[in-house]
Amino acid sequence: MSEYKALNVIAYEHLRKMIYASELDFDRVYSETKLAAQLSISRTPMRDALNRLAQERYIDILPNRGFTLHTPSQADIVEAFHVRMMIEGYCAGIVARHYPDAAARAAVERMEDALYRQQHLLEDDGAYSLSQFWQDDIAFHKAPMEYVNIFSLICQYERFMYVFMPHHLLREHDASEKRALALERHRSTLVEHAAITEALKSHDAERVQAAIQTHIESSMKALYVSMGD
């Protein structure tokens, strides 16, 4: 039996996939009515989906005009850094302390699987996909949270992941520069992800938290550079 999803959830998931896949452009106003028509749904579930995306700061709603993609401010970046450090550091610390118990080991293996997929994307030029790299990045970081299995923590975490979307790093550059910038940052990401998984296996929660902090700080610096700071 297929899982039933409300129309507003379908609209939300569809729009978020479009954002992750760079199918929506910055500095462009999008029409709620046109998007609802494209999905063959009424404006009410579309409005519900847009309100949720606005609460999670993927978009900014413009009254009586539509919406635009949200560009993170410095305050957004700092806030997201602290939230990610608290949630990721806490959950990964628990995984490290419980490793190599079966469930903790399975969480680390899911992270290594995501890391392997990211490595494959960079090694296979034809397979490279910014959207897919980002999806695997989310899978990597959420594995410790799924191990701890506190729903409210995962929901809170997802609200702040938009800040670190690679699209924010690339929006001011042309196509050739986009690829070079993405590859440079993603190669660094692979090194930092590998350091996190090795720290988890060491059974050392402090080492894990230090590796996570290094990774998130590197992402912050990349965002600041892209903003011209």
FENTACOR-V565061 format. One record per helix or strand of 2 or more residues. SS is the DSSP state (@ for helix, = for strand). FROM is the first residue (numbers start at 0). LEN is the number of residues. Records with the same first field share a line. If there is no record, write none. Layout:
SS = FROM-LEN, FROM-LEN
This chain:
@ = 6-14, 31-7, 42-13, 73-25, 101-22, 124-3, 129-19, 150-14, 166-4, 174-27, 204-22
= = 58-4, 65-4
